């Protein structure tokens, strides 16, 4: 079963403020889906995104 997180949960996971998560989602900086007015984040997609960011930073 796929696990979807709230912005608050992602913020805690990434150790940033929830407002930062909302801003990143609006700017397509992190993978997210908006259902009505509510943002949801697939945990697997967040983990994949983080890994990709690490590899990009390492190749510079």
mmCIF file of the N, C-alpha and C atoms, coordinates in Angstrom:
data_MODEL
# 
_entry.id   MODEL 
# 
loop_
_atom_site.group_PDB 
_atom_site.id 
_atom_site.type_symbol 
_atom_site.label_atom_id 
_atom_site.label_alt_id 
_atom_site.label_comp_id 
_atom_site.label_asym_id 
_atom_site.label_entity_id 
_atom_site.label_seq_id 
_atom_site.pdbx_PDB_ins_code 
_atom_site.Cartn_x 
_atom_site.Cartn_y 
_atom_site.Cartn_z 
_atom_site.occupancy 
_atom_site.B_iso_or_equiv 
_atom_site.pdbx_formal_charge 
_atom_site.auth_seq_id 
_atom_site.auth_comp_id 
_atom_site.auth_asym_id 
_atom_site.auth_atom_id 
_atom_site.pdbx_PDB_model_num 
ATOM 1   N N  . UNK A 1 1  ? 0.839  -1.189 0.000  1.00 0.00 ? 1  UNK A N  1 
ATOM 2   C CA . UNK A 1 1  ? 0.000  0.000  0.000  1.00 0.00 ? 1  UNK A CA 1 
ATOM 3   C C  . UNK A 1 1  ? 0.878  1.244  0.000  1.00 0.00 ? 1  UNK A C  1 
ATOM 4   N N  . UNK A 1 2  ? 0.542  2.193  -0.828 1.00 0.00 ? 2  UNK A N  1 
ATOM 5   C CA . UNK A 1 2  ? 1.307  3.423  -0.918 1.00 0.00 ? 2  UNK A CA 1 
ATOM 6   C C  . UNK A 1 2  ? 1.017  4.317  0.281  1.00 0.00 ? 2  UNK A C  1 
ATOM 7   N N  . UNK A 1 3  ? 2.074  4.962  0.756  1.00 0.00 ? 3  UNK A N  1 
ATOM 8   C CA . UNK A 1 3  ? 1.922  5.853  1.909  1.00 0.00 ? 3  UNK A CA 1 
ATOM 9   C C  . UNK A 1 3  ? 1.979  7.299  1.450  1.00 0.00 ? 3  UNK A C  1 
ATOM 10  N N  . UNK A 1 4  ? 0.945  8.050  1.766  1.00 0.00 ? 4  UNK A N  1 
ATOM 11  C CA . UNK A 1 4  ? 0.879  9.474  1.452  1.00 0.00 ? 4  UNK A CA 1 
ATOM 12  C C  . UNK A 1 4  ? 0.991  10.269 2.739  1.00 0.00 ? 4  UNK A C  1 
ATOM 13  N N  . UNK A 1 5  ? 1.751  11.338 2.663  1.00 0.00 ? 5  UNK A N  1 
ATOM 14  C CA . UNK A 1 5  ? 2.003  12.165 3.833  1.00 0.00 ? 5  UNK A CA 1 
ATOM 15  C C  . UNK A 1 5  ? 1.373  13.541 3.672  1.00 0.00 ? 5  UNK A C  1 
ATOM 16  N N  . UNK A 1 6  ? 1.099  14.174 4.783  1.00 0.00 ? 6  UNK A N  1 
ATOM 17  C CA . UNK A 1 6  ? 0.643  15.562 4.789  1.00 0.00 ? 6  UNK A CA 1 
ATOM 18  C C  . UNK A 1 6  ? 1.870  16.469 4.707  1.00 0.00 ? 6  UNK A C  1 
ATOM 19  N N  . UNK A 1 7  ? 1.640  17.730 4.463  1.00 0.00 ? 7  UNK A N  1 
ATOM 20  C CA . UNK A 1 7  ? 2.740  18.696 4.434  1.00 0.00 ? 7  UNK A CA 1 
ATOM 21  C C  . UNK A 1 7  ? 3.455  18.753 5.784  1.00 0.00 ? 7  UNK A C  1 
ATOM 22  N N  . UNK A 1 8  ? 2.692  18.660 6.843  1.00 0.00 ? 8  UNK A N  1 
ATOM 23  C CA . UNK A 1 8  ? 3.286  18.687 8.184  1.00 0.00 ? 8  UNK A CA 1 
ATOM 24  C C  . UNK A 1 8  ? 4.197  17.475 8.396  1.00 0.00 ? 8  UNK A C  1 
ATOM 25  N N  . UNK A 1 9  ? 3.763  16.306 7.950  1.00 0.00 ? 9  UNK A N  1 
ATOM 26  C CA . UNK A 1 9  ? 4.573  15.105 8.094  1.00 0.00 ? 9  UNK A CA 1 
ATOM 27  C C  . UNK A 1 9  ? 5.856  15.195 7.261  1.00 0.00 ? 9  UNK A C  1 
ATOM 28  N N  . UNK A 1 10 ? 5.743  15.721 6.041  1.00 0.00 ? 10 UNK A N  1 
ATOM 29  C CA . UNK A 1 10 ? 6.926  15.888 5.196  1.00 0.00 ? 10 UNK A CA 1 
ATOM 30  C C  . UNK A 1 10 ? 7.875  16.896 5.822  1.00 0.00 ? 10 UNK A C  1 
ATOM 31  N N  . UNK A 1 11 ? 7.330  17.962 6.370  1.00 0.00 ? 11 UNK A N  1 
ATOM 32  C CA . UNK A 1 11 ? 8.154  18.967 7.037  1.00 0.00 ? 11 UNK A CA 1 
ATOM 33  C C  . UNK A 1 11 ? 8.942  18.359 8.197  1.00 0.00 ? 11 UNK A C  1 
ATOM 34  N N  . UNK A 1 12 ? 8.285  17.534 8.973  1.00 0.00 ? 12 UNK A N  1 
ATOM 35  C CA . UNK A 1 12 ? 8.966  16.871 10.085 1.00 0.00 ? 12 UNK A CA 1 
ATOM 36  C C  . UNK A 1 12 ? 10.041 15.922 9.557  1.00 0.00 ? 12 UNK A C  1 
ATOM 37  N N  . UNK A 1 13 ? 9.711  15.189 8.507  1.00 0.00 ? 13 UNK A N  1 
ATOM 38  C CA . UNK A 1 13 ? 10.626 14.232 7.898  1.00 0.00 ? 13 UNK A CA 1 
ATOM 39  C C  . UNK A 1 13 ? 11.877 14.938 7.362  1.00 0.00 ? 13 UNK A C  1 
ATOM 40  N N  . UNK A 1 14 ? 11.702 16.095 6.723  1.00 0.00 ? 14 UNK A N  1 
ATOM 41  C CA . UNK A 1 14 ? 12.811 16.834 6.130  1.00 0.00 ? 14 UNK A CA 1 
ATOM 42  C C  . UNK A 1 14 ? 13.398 17.890 7.063  1.00 0.00 ? 14 UNK A C  1 
ATOM 43  N N  . UNK A 1 15 ? 12.787 18.048 8.233  1.00 0.00 ? 15 UNK A N  1 
ATOM 44  C CA . UNK A 1 15 ? 13.229 18.993 9.259  1.00 0.00 ? 15 UNK A CA 1 
ATOM 45  C C  . UNK A 1 15 ? 13.238 20.427 8.736  1.00 0.00 ? 15 UNK A C  1 
ATOM 46  N N  . UNK A 1 16 ? 12.110 20.790 8.113  1.00 0.00 ? 16 UNK A N  1 
ATOM 47  C CA . UNK A 1 16 ? 11.879 22.163 7.671  1.00 0.00 ? 16 UNK A CA 1 
ATOM 48  C C  . UNK A 1 16 ? 10.488 22.579 8.141  1.00 0.00 ? 16 UNK A C  1 
ATOM 49  N N  . UNK A 1 17 ? 10.128 23.820 7.916  1.00 0.00 ? 17 UNK A N  1 
ATOM 50  C CA . UNK A 1 17 ? 8.806  24.295 8.316  1.00 0.00 ? 17 UNK A CA 1 
ATOM 51  C C  . UNK A 1 17 ? 7.750  23.866 7.292  1.00 0.00 ? 17 UNK A C  1 
ATOM 52  N N  . UNK A 1 18 ? 6.520  23.623 7.738  1.00 0.00 ? 18 UNK A N  1 
ATOM 53  C CA . UNK A 1 18 ? 5.451  23.261 6.800  1.00 0.00 ? 18 UNK A CA 1 
ATOM 54  C C  . UNK A 1 18 ? 5.242  24.299 5.694  1.00 0.00 ? 18 UNK A C  1 
ATOM 55  N N  . UNK A 1 19 ? 5.414  25.581 6.007  1.00 0.00 ? 19 UNK A N  1 
ATOM 56  C CA . UNK A 1 19 ? 5.262  26.612 4.978  1.00 0.00 ? 19 UNK A CA 1 
ATOM 57  C C  . UNK A 1 19 ? 6.280  26.430 3.848  1.00 0.00 ? 19 UNK A C  1 
ATOM 58  N N  . UNK A 1 20 ? 7.465  25.963 4.191  1.00 0.00 ? 20 UNK A N  1 
ATOM 59  C CA . UNK A 1 20 ? 8.482  25.689 3.177  1.00 0.00 ? 20 UNK A CA 1 
ATOM 60  C C  . UNK A 1 20 ? 8.019  24.569 2.260  1.00 0.00 ? 20 UNK A C  1 
ATOM 61  N N  . UNK A 1 21 ? 7.409  23.545 2.816  1.00 0.00 ? 21 UNK A N  1 
ATOM 62  C CA . UNK A 1 21 ? 6.909  22.424 2.022  1.00 0.00 ? 21 UNK A CA 1 
ATOM 63  C C  . UNK A 1 21 ? 5.818  22.901 1.073  1.00 0.00 ? 21 UNK A C  1 
ATOM 64  N N  . UNK A 1 22 ? 4.900  23.710 1.557  1.00 0.00 ? 22 UNK A N  1 
ATOM 65  C CA . UNK A 1 22 ? 3.842  24.246 0.691  1.00 0.00 ? 22 UNK A CA 1 
ATOM 66  C C  . UNK A 1 22 ? 4.435  25.066 -0.459 1.00 0.00 ? 22 UNK A C  1 
ATOM 67  N N  . UNK A 1 23 ? 5.422  25.886 -0.140 1.00 0.00 ? 23 UNK A N  1 
ATOM 68  C CA . UNK A 1 23 ? 6.059  26.714 -1.167 1.00 0.00 ? 23 UNK A CA 1 
ATOM 69  C C  . UNK A 1 23 ? 6.747  25.829 -2.201 1.00 0.00 ? 23 UNK A C  1 
ATOM 70  N N  . UNK A 1 24 ? 7.510  24.841 -1.766 1.00 0.00 ? 24 UNK A N  1 
ATOM 71  C CA . UNK A 1 24 ? 8.190  23.937 -2.693 1.00 0.00 ? 24 UNK A CA 1 
ATOM 72  C C  . UNK A 1 24 ? 7.191  23.189 -3.570 1.00 0.00 ? 24 UNK A C  1 
ATOM 73  N N  . UNK A 1 25 ? 6.071  22.785 -2.985 1.00 0.00 ? 25 UNK A N  1 
ATOM 74  C CA . UNK A 1 25 ? 5.049  22.067 -3.750 1.00 0.00 ? 25 UNK A CA 1 
ATOM 75  C C  . UNK A 1 25 ? 4.449  22.976 -4.824 1.00 0.00 ? 25 UNK A C  1 
ATOM 76  N N  . UNK A 1 26 ? 4.119  24.209 -4.462 1.00 0.00 ? 26 UNK A N  1 
ATOM 77  C CA . UNK A 1 26 ? 3.561  25.162 -5.429 1.00 0.00 ? 26 UNK A CA 1 
ATOM 78  C C  . UNK A 1 26 ? 4.539  25.444 -6.569 1.00 0.00 ? 26 UNK A C  1 
ATOM 79  N N  . UNK A 1 27 ? 5.819  25.443 -6.253 1.00 0.00 ? 27 UNK A N  1 
ATOM 80  C CA . UNK A 1 27 ? 6.853  25.747 -7.242 1.00 0.00 ? 27 UNK A CA 1 
ATOM 81  C C  . UNK A 1 27 ? 7.373  24.496 -7.960 1.00 0.00 ? 27 UNK A C  1 
ATOM 82  N N  . UNK A 1 28 ? 6.734  23.355 -7.710 1.00 0.00 ? 28 UNK A N  1 
ATOM 83  C CA . UNK A 1 28 ? 7.143  22.067 -8.303 1.00 0.00 ? 28 UNK A CA 1 
ATOM 84  C C  . UNK A 1 28 ? 8.582  21.696 -7.975 1.00 0.00 ? 28 UNK A C  1 
ATOM 85  N N  . UNK A 1 29 ? 9.036  22.081 -6.807 1.00 0.00 ? 29 UNK A N  1 
ATOM 86  C CA . UNK A 1 29 ? 10.390 21.728 -6.382 1.00 0.00 ? 29 UNK A CA 1 
ATOM 87  C C  . UNK A 1 29 ? 10.440 20.348 -5.741 1.00 0.00 ? 29 UNK A C  1 
ATOM 88  N N  . UNK A 1 30 ? 9.300  19.889 -5.248 1.00 0.00 ? 30 UNK A N  1 
ATOM 89  C CA . UNK A 1 30 ? 9.210  18.533 -4.709 1.00 0.00 ? 30 UNK A CA 1 
ATOM 90  C C  . UNK A 1 30 ? 7.967  17.874 -5.297 1.00 0.00 ? 30 UNK A C  1 
ATOM 91  N N  . UNK A 1 31 ? 7.979  16.541 -5.413 1.00 0.00 ? 31 UNK A N  1 
ATOM 92  C CA . UNK A 1 31 ? 6.814  15.851 -5.972 1.00 0.00 ? 31 UNK A CA 1 
ATOM 93  C C  . UNK A 1 31 ? 5.625  15.911 -5.014 1.00 0.00 ? 31 UNK A C  1 
ATOM 94  N N  . UNK A 1 32 ? 4.491  16.351 -5.536 1.00 0.00 ? 32 UNK A N  1 
ATOM 95  C CA . UNK A 1 32 ? 3.285  16.493 -4.709 1.00 0.00 ? 32 UNK A CA 1 
ATOM 96  C C  . UNK A 1 32 ? 2.054  16.419 -5.590 1.00 0.00 ? 32 UNK A C  1 
ATOM 97  N N  . UNK A 1 33 ? 0.938  16.141 -4.965 1.00 0.00 ? 33 UNK A N  1 
ATOM 98  C CA . UNK A 1 33 ? -0.349 16.155 -5.653 1.00 0.00 ? 33 UNK A CA 1 
ATOM 99  C C  . UNK A 1 33 ? -1.302 16.996 -4.817 1.00 0.00 ? 33 UNK A C  1 
ATOM 100 N N  . UNK A 1 34 ? -2.104 17.788 -5.490 1.00 0.00 ? 34 UNK A N  1 
ATOM 101 C CA . UNK A 1 34 ? -3.078 18.613 -4.788 1.00 0.00 ? 34 UNK A CA 1 
ATOM 102 C C  . UNK A 1 34 ? -4.457 18.026 -5.050 1.00 0.00 ? 34 UNK A C  1 
ATOM 103 N N  . UNK A 1 35 ? -5.141 17.686 -3.976 1.00 0.00 ? 35 UNK A N  1 
ATOM 104 C CA . UNK A 1 35 ? -6.495 17.139 -4.042 1.00 0.00 ? 35 UNK A CA 1 
ATOM 105 C C  . UNK A 1 35 ? -7.410 18.204 -3.454 1.00 0.00 ? 35 UNK A C  1 
ATOM 106 N N  . UNK A 1 36 ? -8.107 18.900 -4.329 1.00 0.00 ? 36 UNK A N  1 
ATOM 107 C CA . UNK A 1 36 ? -8.892 20.040 -3.860 1.00 0.00 ? 36 UNK A CA 1 
ATOM 108 C C  . UNK A 1 36 ? -7.941 21.108 -3.364 1.00 0.00 ? 36 UNK A C  1 
ATOM 109 N N  . UNK A 1 37 ? -8.031 21.407 -2.088 1.00 0.00 ? 37 UNK A N  1 
ATOM 110 C CA . UNK A 1 37 ? -7.143 22.411 -1.485 1.00 0.00 ? 37 UNK A CA 1 
ATOM 111 C C  . UNK A 1 37 ? -6.042 21.783 -0.638 1.00 0.00 ? 37 UNK A C  1 
ATOM 112 N N  . UNK A 1 38 ? -5.986 20.458 -0.636 1.00 0.00 ? 38 UNK A N  1 
ATOM 113 C CA . UNK A 1 38 ? -5.074 19.741 0.257  1.00 0.00 ? 38 UNK A CA 1 
ATOM 114 C C  . UNK A 1 38 ? -3.915 19.130 -0.533 1.00 0.00 ? 38 UNK A C  1 
ATOM 115 N N  . UNK A 1 39 ? -2.704 19.386 -0.085 1.00 0.00 ? 39 UNK A N  1 
ATOM 116 C CA . UNK A 1 39 ? -1.522 18.791 -0.690 1.00 0.00 ? 39 UNK A CA 1 
ATOM 117 C C  . UNK A 1 39 ? -1.234 17.447 -0.035 1.00 0.00 ? 39 UNK A C  1 
ATOM 118 N N  . UNK A 1 40 ? -0.828 16.474 -0.867 1.00 0.00 ? 40 UNK A N  1 
ATOM 119 C CA . UNK A 1 40 ? -0.397 15.171 -0.369 1.00 0.00 ? 40 UNK A CA 1 
ATOM 120 C C  . UNK A 1 40 ? 0.913  14.824 -1.055 1.00 0.00 ? 40 UNK A C  1 
ATOM 121 N N  . UNK A 1 41 ? 1.730  14.068 -0.351 1.00 0.00 ? 41 UNK A N  1 
ATOM 122 C CA . UNK A 1 41 ? 3.071  13.740 -0.805 1.00 0.00 ? 41 UNK A CA 1 
ATOM 123 C C  . UNK A 1 41 ? 3.285  12.238 -0.647 1.00 0.00 ? 41 UNK A C  1 
ATOM 124 N N  . UNK A 1 42 ? 3.630  11.581 -1.739 1.00 0.00 ? 42 UNK A N  1 
ATOM 125 C CA . UNK A 1 42 ? 3.903  10.150 -1.705 1.00 0.00 ? 42 UNK A CA 1 
ATOM 126 C C  . UNK A 1 42 ? 5.294  9.952  -1.110 1.00 0.00 ? 42 UNK A C  1 
ATOM 127 N N  . UNK A 1 43 ? 5.380  9.206  -0.017 1.00 0.00 ? 43 UNK A N  1 
ATOM 128 C CA . UNK A 1 43 ? 6.652  9.051  0.685  1.00 0.00 ? 43 UNK A CA 1 
ATOM 129 C C  . UNK A 1 43 ? 7.725  8.490  -0.230 1.00 0.00 ? 43 UNK A C  1 
ATOM 130 N N  . UNK A 1 44 ? 7.381  7.522  -1.030 1.00 0.00 ? 44 UNK A N  1 
ATOM 131 C CA . UNK A 1 44 ? 8.352  6.920  -1.950 1.00 0.00 ? 44 UNK A CA 1 
ATOM 132 C C  . UNK A 1 44 ? 8.891  7.963  -2.938 1.00 0.00 ? 44 UNK A C  1 
ATOM 133 N N  . UNK A 1 45 ? 8.030  8.847  -3.419 1.00 0.00 ? 45 UNK A N  1 
ATOM 134 C CA . UNK A 1 45 ? 8.453  9.891  -4.362 1.00 0.00 ? 45 UNK A CA 1 
ATOM 135 C C  . UNK A 1 45 ? 9.375  10.897 -3.671 1.00 0.00 ? 45 UNK A C  1 
ATOM 136 N N  . UNK A 1 46 ? 9.095  11.214 -2.427 1.00 0.00 ? 46 UNK A N  1 
ATOM 137 C CA . UNK A 1 46 ? 9.954  12.130 -1.667 1.00 0.00 ? 46 UNK A CA 1 
ATOM 138 C C  . UNK A 1 46 ? 11.336 11.503 -1.484 1.00 0.00 ? 46 UNK A C  1 
ATOM 139 N N  . UNK A 1 47 ? 11.373 10.226 -1.114 1.00 0.00 ? 47 UNK A N  1 
ATOM 140 C CA . UNK A 1 47 ? 12.650 9.530  -0.929 1.00 0.00 ? 47 UNK A CA 1 
ATOM 141 C C  . UNK A 1 47 ? 13.441 9.483  -2.235 1.00 0.00 ? 47 UNK A C  1 
ATOM 142 N N  . UNK A 1 48 ? 12.775 9.193  -3.341 1.00 0.00 ? 48 UNK A N  1 
ATOM 143 C CA . UNK A 1 48 ? 13.427 9.156  -4.650 1.00 0.00 ? 48 UNK A CA 1 
ATOM 144 C C  . UNK A 1 48 ? 13.974 10.527 -5.007 1.00 0.00 ? 48 UNK A C  1 
ATOM 145 N N  . UNK A 1 49 ? 13.182 11.555 -4.768 1.00 0.00 ? 49 UNK A N  1 
ATOM 146 C CA . UNK A 1 49 ? 13.606 12.931 -5.037 1.00 0.00 ? 49 UNK A CA 1 
ATOM 147 C C  . UNK A 1 49 ? 14.869 13.268 -4.234 1.00 0.00 ? 49 UNK A C  1 
ATOM 148 N N  . UNK A 1 50 ? 14.895 12.903 -2.962 1.00 0.00 ? 50 UNK A N  1 
ATOM 149 C CA . UNK A 1 50 ? 16.060 13.185 -2.125 1.00 0.00 ? 50 UNK A CA 1 
ATOM 150 C C  . UNK A 1 50 ? 17.300 12.479 -2.652 1.00 0.00 ? 50 UNK A C  1 
ATOM 151 N N  . UNK A 1 51 ? 17.153 11.224 -3.053 1.00 0.00 ? 51 UNK A N  1 
ATOM 152 C CA . UNK A 1 51 ? 18.277 10.469 -3.611 1.00 0.00 ? 51 UNK A CA 1 
ATOM 153 C C  . UNK A 1 51 ? 18.794 11.131 -4.885 1.00 0.00 ? 51 UNK A C  1 
ATOM 154 N N  . UNK A 1 52 ? 17.890 11.577 -5.741 1.00 0.00 ? 52 UNK A N  1 
ATOM 155 C CA . UNK A 1 52 ? 18.282 12.249 -6.977 1.00 0.00 ? 52 UNK A CA 1 
ATOM 156 C C  . UNK A 1 52 ? 19.043 13.534 -6.668 1.00 0.00 ? 52 UNK A C  1 
ATOM 157 N N  . UNK A 1 53 ? 18.582 14.269 -5.671 1.00 0.00 ? 53 UNK A N  1 
ATOM 158 C CA . UNK A 1 53 ? 19.257 15.508 -5.283 1.00 0.00 ? 53 UNK A CA 1 
ATOM 159 C C  . UNK A 1 53 ? 20.670 15.228 -4.769 1.00 0.00 ? 53 UNK A C  1 
ATOM 160 N N  . UNK A 1 54 ? 20.815 14.150 -4.008 1.00 0.00 ? 54 UNK A N  1 
ATOM 161 C CA . UNK A 1 54 ? 22.143 13.788 -3.500 1.00 0.00 ? 54 UNK A CA 1 
ATOM 162 C C  . UNK A 1 54 ? 23.099 13.435 -4.637 1.00 0.00 ? 54 UNK A C  1 
ATOM 163 N N  . UNK A 1 55 ? 22.600 12.703 -5.628 1.00 0.00 ? 55 UNK A N  1 
ATOM 164 C CA . UNK A 1 55 ? 23.435 12.306 -6.752 1.00 0.00 ? 55 UNK A CA 1 
ATOM 165 C C  . UNK A 1 55 ? 23.802 13.505 -7.616 1.00 0.00 ? 55 UNK A C  1 
ATOM 166 N N  . UNK A 1 56 ? 22.871 14.444 -7.790 1.00 0.00 ? 56 UNK A N  1 
ATOM 167 C CA . UNK A 1 56 ? 23.154 15.656 -8.572 1.00 0.00 ? 56 UNK A CA 1 
ATOM 168 C C  . UNK A 1 56 ? 24.214 16.502 -7.867 1.00 0.00 ? 56 UNK A C  1 
ATOM 169 N N  . UNK A 1 57 ? 24.104 16.638 -6.576 1.00 0.00 ? 57 UNK A N  1 
ATOM 170 C CA . UNK A 1 57 ? 25.067 17.438 -5.817 1.00 0.00 ? 57 UNK A CA 1 
ATOM 171 C C  . UNK A 1 57 ? 26.449 16.775 -5.847 1.00 0.00 ? 57 UNK A C  1 
ATOM 172 N N  . UNK A 1 58 ? 26.459 15.434 -5.809 1.00 0.00 ? 58 UNK A N  1 
ATOM 173 C CA . UNK A 1 58 ? 27.715 14.703 -5.813 1.00 0.00 ? 58 UNK A CA 1 
ATOM 174 C C  . UNK A 1 58 ? 28.431 14.741 -7.149 1.00 0.00 ? 58 UNK A C  1 
ATOM 175 N N  . UNK A 1 59 ? 27.698 14.959 -8.231 1.00 0.00 ? 59 UNK A N  1 
ATOM 176 C CA . UNK A 1 59 ? 28.314 14.957 -9.561 1.00 0.00 ? 59 UNK A CA 1 
ATOM 177 C C  . UNK A 1 59 ? 28.818 16.336 -9.972 1.00 0.00 ? 59 UNK A C  1 
ATOM 178 N N  . UNK A 1 60 ? 28.592 17.349 -9.150 1.00 0.00 ? 60 UNK A N  1 
ATOM 179 C CA . UNK A 1 60 ? 29.030 18.718 -9.487 1.00 0.00 ? 60 UNK A CA 1 
ATOM 180 C C  . UNK A 1 60 ? 30.449 18.959 -9.048 1.00 0.00 ? 60 UNK A C  1 
# 
